C-alpha cells in the first residue's frame, strides 16, 4: 500500500518537472547503470545527462511536492494561527508540518489516483508510450493548479514570459502555471491569516485596555490574554473549523 502511494507521488514529481521544462518533455527515461566509462558516442553522453537530470529531480523532490500541491497554503495558515494565539512554540513545528503534509495527501489523493489510473498503470502495462504517460500524468496536476490560480497572477506570468494571449488553458505552459499558482496560494493564505488574526487581536486590545485602566501597565498583556484566546479557540472548536475551511477551499 505504502509502495503504491510512493509510486504515485514520485511519478507526479517527475512529470511536473519534465513538463515544466519544454526541452525535456520528449526526453526518455534512462536505463540507469552505475559505472564509470568514457562517453565515446553521443548516445552515451545523452544517457549520462539523463541520469544527472533524474538525480537532480530526486534531490528537488520535496520542493516540487510542496510548491505544486496544497501544502503551501495549509502550512502558512497554521503558522499564522499559532502566532495569533500567542503560543510561539506550541504546537511545535514538527506537528504543524506533519498536519500540513497529512492534509495535503488527503486533498491531493484524487489527483494522485487519477495519475496512477491514467498514466502510471497503462505505462507499466506497456499500453502507452513514455511521452503519453507524461502528458496524461501532468494533466491532473495542471487541472488542480488552474482551479486554485487567480486570473490576475496567471496573466502576469504569461505577460512576463512574453507569450501570445492563450486561447485556452492548454496554451499555457506548465513553467508559467507553477509560479502563478504559488503566488495565488500565498495571497489566499495571508488573506485567511488576516481573518484568523482579527478575533485574537480584539482580545489583546480589550485585555490591554483593562490592564491600563487598572494601573497594571507593567504586567505583560500577552500573558493575561493567552488563556482567554485559548479558551475561546477551544469553545468555538477552532481546529475543526479551520481544517474544514482549508479542505473545502480546495474543493471548488
Backbone torsions as a table, in degrees:
resi	resn	phi	psi	omega
1	UNK	NA	-48.5	179.5
2	UNK	-64.8	-36.9	179.4
3	UNK	-65.2	-37.4	178.7
4	UNK	-64.8	-41.3	178.1
5	UNK	-65.4	-40.7	179.3
6	UNK	-62.1	-40.2	178.6
7	UNK	-62.6	-41.3	179.3
8	UNK	-62.0	-44.8	-177.7
9	UNK	-65.9	-45.0	-178.7
10	UNK	-65.3	-38.1	176.9
11	UNK	-63.7	-41.9	179.5
12	UNK	-60.2	-46.9	-179.3
13	UNK	-62.7	-45.8	179.9
14	UNK	-63.4	-40.9	-179.8
15	UNK	-64.7	-42.9	-178.7
16	UNK	-61.0	-46.5	-177.7
17	UNK	-66.4	-46.8	-176.4
18	UNK	-64.3	-40.5	-177.3
19	UNK	-86.1	-13.7	173.8
20	UNK	-72.9	-26.7	177.8
21	UNK	-107.6	106.6	-173.0
22	UNK	-55.6	-33.7	-176.2
23	UNK	-69.2	-16.7	-178.0
24	UNK	-100.6	-3.1	-174.0
25	UNK	-62.9	-29.8	-177.9
26	UNK	-96.8	6.5	-177.9
27	UNK	-74.1	136.4	-179.8
28	UNK	-86.8	156.9	177.7
29	UNK	-70.9	134.1	-177.2
30	UNK	-80.8	151.6	170.5
31	UNK	-92.4	100.0	-169.8
32	UNK	-74.3	126.0	176.2
33	UNK	-137.2	108.8	-174.3
34	UNK	-77.0	104.5	177.6
35	UNK	-160.8	158.5	-179.4
36	UNK	-112.1	103.1	179.5
37	UNK	-137.1	150.7	178.3
38	UNK	-65.2	143.2	177.0
39	UNK	-86.7	93.5	-175.6
40	UNK	-86.5	-17.7	-177.9
41	UNK	-128.3	158.3	175.8
42	UNK	-58.0	-32.5	179.5
43	UNK	-65.9	-39.8	177.4
44	UNK	-63.3	-40.9	179.3
45	UNK	-65.5	-40.1	179.3
46	UNK	-64.2	-43.0	178.9
47	UNK	-62.3	-39.7	178.4
48	UNK	-64.6	-39.9	178.4
49	UNK	-66.4	-37.0	178.3
50	UNK	-64.2	-41.0	177.4
51	UNK	-62.4	-41.9	178.7
52	UNK	-62.3	-40.8	179.7
53	UNK	-64.6	-43.1	-179.8
54	UNK	-67.4	-35.9	174.9
55	UNK	-64.1	-36.9	176.8
56	UNK	-66.0	-40.3	178.4
57	UNK	-61.0	-43.1	-179.8
58	UNK	-63.9	-37.9	179.6
59	UNK	-70.2	-27.9	180.0
60	UNK	-96.0	3.8	-175.0
61	UNK	-55.8	-46.2	179.7
62	UNK	-59.6	-42.2	179.7
63	UNK	-65.2	-39.4	179.5
64	UNK	-64.3	-43.5	179.9
65	UNK	-63.8	-36.8	-179.3
66	UNK	-69.4	-45.2	-169.5
67	UNK	-82.5	-9.9	-179.1
68	UNK	-116.9	13.9	179.4
69	UNK	-128.5	-168.7	-178.1
70	UNK	-82.6	3.4	-172.7
71	UNK	-62.3	-41.4	-174.4
72	UNK	-58.9	-50.7	-178.1
73	UNK	-62.2	-43.7	-174.9
74	UNK	-65.7	-47.8	-175.1
75	UNK	-68.8	-33.5	177.7
76	UNK	-68.6	-43.8	179.2
77	UNK	-62.5	-43.3	178.9
78	UNK	-64.4	-37.7	178.2
79	UNK	-67.9	-40.7	177.8
80	UNK	-66.4	-35.2	176.2
81	UNK	-62.0	-43.7	179.6
82	UNK	-62.1	-40.3	178.5
83	UNK	-67.9	-37.8	179.5
84	UNK	-65.9	-36.0	177.4
85	UNK	-69.4	-28.1	-178.5
86	UNK	91.3	5.4	176.5
87	UNK	-93.3	93.9	-169.7
88	UNK	-64.8	-29.8	-177.3
89	UNK	-121.0	5.7	179.7
90	UNK	-127.5	127.9	-5.5
91	UNK	-66.2	153.2	179.9
92	UNK	-63.1	162.7	179.8
93	UNK	-58.4	-36.9	-180.0
94	UNK	-62.8	-38.7	-179.5
95	UNK	-69.1	-45.5	-179.8
96	UNK	-63.2	-43.3	-179.8
97	UNK	-65.5	-42.0	179.6
98	UNK	-64.3	-42.6	177.7
99	UNK	-62.7	-41.0	178.7
100	UNK	-64.1	-39.5	178.8
101	UNK	-65.9	-43.8	-179.7
102	UNK	-62.8	-45.3	178.5
103	UNK	-65.4	-34.2	178.1
104	UNK	-63.7	-45.9	177.8
105	UNK	-63.3	-37.0	178.5
106	UNK	-64.7	-44.7	-178.2
107	UNK	-70.5	-38.3	-175.0
108	UNK	-88.1	-2.2	-177.2
109	UNK	-58.1	-40.0	175.8
110	UNK	-61.6	-35.2	179.1
111	UNK	-68.0	-46.1	179.0
112	UNK	-63.1	-38.6	179.6
113	UNK	-64.4	-41.7	179.9
114	UNK	-66.4	-38.7	176.9
115	UNK	-63.2	-42.2	-179.7
116	UNK	-64.3	-43.0	-176.6
117	UNK	-74.5	-38.4	-172.8
118	UNK	-92.1	-26.2	-173.7
119	UNK	-121.2	-53.5	-172.6
120	UNK	-67.7	-52.6	-177.0
121	UNK	-63.6	-45.7	176.1
122	UNK	-61.2	-36.0	179.2
123	UNK	-69.2	-41.0	179.0
124	UNK	-64.4	-27.2	178.2
125	UNK	-91.5	7.7	179.4
126	UNK	60.6	33.7	178.4
127	UNK	-91.7	-21.9	179.2
128	UNK	-135.8	164.1	179.8
129	UNK	-83.2	171.9	177.7
130	UNK	-61.7	-43.2	-179.1
131	UNK	-64.1	-39.9	178.0
132	UNK	-65.8	-37.4	177.7
133	UNK	-64.6	-40.8	177.4
134	UNK	-64.2	-43.9	-179.5
135	UNK	-63.7	-42.9	179.7
136	UNK	-71.2	-36.0	-176.4
137	UNK	-70.6	-35.1	-177.9
138	UNK	-77.1	-22.9	-173.2
139	UNK	-64.1	-45.8	177.7
140	UNK	-61.4	-35.8	178.1
141	UNK	-67.9	-41.8	177.4
142	UNK	-63.1	-42.8	178.7
143	UNK	-60.2	-41.9	178.7
144	UNK	-62.7	-46.3	-177.9
145	UNK	-66.8	-37.7	179.2
146	UNK	-62.6	-36.6	-179.7
147	UNK	-65.6	-28.4	-176.1
148	UNK	-100.6	-4.7	-176.1
149	UNK	-95.2	131.6	177.3
150	UNK	-77.0	147.9	-179.5
151	UNK	-62.4	-34.4	-177.7
152	UNK	-63.5	-47.3	179.7
153	UNK	-67.5	-38.0	179.2
154	UNK	-64.1	-43.3	179.0
155	UNK	-64.3	-34.2	179.2
156	UNK	-60.8	-48.6	-176.6
157	UNK	-75.7	-28.9	173.5
158	UNK	-63.9	-41.4	179.5
159	UNK	-68.8	-42.3	-179.6
160	UNK	-69.3	-26.9	175.8
161	UNK	-79.9	-4.0	178.6
162	UNK	57.6	45.9	177.5
163	UNK	-96.9	155.4	173.5
164	UNK	-68.4	156.0	-178.5
165	UNK	-59.9	118.0	-176.1
166	UNK	-70.5	143.2	178.2
167	UNK	-79.7	-35.0	176.7
168	UNK	-150.0	-177.1	-176.5
169	UNK	-66.2	-24.7	-179.9
170	UNK	-66.8	-20.7	-179.8
171	UNK	-84.6	-6.5	-178.6
172	UNK	-93.9	118.8	-179.7
173	UNK	-66.4	156.2	-179.6
174	UNK	-66.6	-33.6	-179.8
175	UNK	-68.6	-17.5	173.3
176	UNK	-88.3	-35.5	-178.0
177	UNK	-68.3	-39.8	-174.0
178	UNK	-61.4	-51.3	179.1
179	UNK	-64.8	-32.9	176.6
180	UNK	-65.4	-39.1	177.4
181	UNK	-64.0	-44.8	-179.6
182	UNK	-62.8	-43.3	179.8
183	UNK	-63.5	-40.2	177.7
184	UNK	-64.8	-40.7	179.2
185	UNK	-64.3	-40.3	177.3
186	UNK	-62.7	-42.8	179.9
187	UNK	-62.7	-46.1	-179.7
188	UNK	-65.4	-41.2	-178.4
189	UNK	-62.4	-43.7	-179.7
190	UNK	-72.4	-29.2	174.7
191	UNK	-65.3	-44.9	177.0
192	UNK	-63.1	-41.2	178.9
193	UNK	-61.4	-37.3	177.3
194	UNK	-62.6	-43.5	179.2
195	UNK	-64.7	-37.7	179.4
196	UNK	-67.0	-36.5	-176.1
197	UNK	-67.2	-32.5	-170.0
198	UNK	-55.2	-54.8	-177.8
199	UNK	-62.4	-35.5	178.8
200	UNK	-71.2	-32.5	176.5
201	UNK	-65.7	-38.4	177.8
202	UNK	-61.6	-42.5	178.6
203	UNK	-62.6	-43.0	178.7
204	UNK	-60.9	-42.4	-178.9
205	UNK	-65.8	-43.6	-179.3
206	UNK	-63.3	-46.1	-179.8
207	UNK	-63.1	-43.2	179.5
208	UNK	-62.5	-41.8	179.4
209	UNK	-63.5	-41.4	179.5
210	UNK	-65.1	-42.6	-179.8
211	UNK	-65.0	-40.0	177.6
212	UNK	-65.6	-41.2	179.4
213	UNK	-64.2	-31.0	179.8
214	UNK	-88.3	-0.5	178.5
215	UNK	80.4	12.1	179.9
216	UNK	-95.5	59.9	-174.7
217	UNK	-73.8	-19.7	-178.0
218	UNK	-93.4	-0.6	177.4
219	UNK	-88.3	123.4	-176.9
220	UNK	-59.4	119.6	179.7
221	UNK	-61.9	-32.2	-177.8
222	UNK	-64.3	-34.8	-179.7
223	UNK	-67.0	-36.1	179.4
224	UNK	-78.9	-35.6	-175.8
225	UNK	-76.7	-25.8	-175.2
226	UNK	-57.1	-48.0	178.7
227	UNK	-60.1	-38.4	-180.0
228	UNK	-66.7	-38.6	178.2
229	UNK	-67.3	-39.4	179.4
230	UNK	-65.5	-45.9	-177.6
231	UNK	-67.8	-34.3	176.4
232	UNK	-65.5	-42.9	-179.0
233	UNK	-64.2	-38.0	179.4
234	UNK	-71.2	-41.1	-176.3
235	UNK	-65.8	-35.2	179.4
236	UNK	-87.3	4.9	-178.4
237	UNK	56.4	58.0	-172.0
238	UNK	-62.2	-40.4	-178.9
239	UNK	-64.6	-39.4	178.8
240	UNK	-62.7	-48.0	-177.3
241	UNK	-65.8	-39.5	-177.9
242	UNK	-67.0	-49.5	-179.3
243	UNK	-63.6	-40.7	178.7
244	UNK	-61.1	-43.1	179.9
245	UNK	-67.6	-39.6	-179.2
246	UNK	-65.7	-46.4	-178.0
247	UNK	-66.4	-45.3	-179.2
248	UNK	-67.8	-24.5	178.2
249	UNK	-66.0	-23.0	178.7
250	UNK	-94.3	0.3	-176.9
251	UNK	-89.6	0.2	-176.6
252	UNK	-77.2	NA	NA
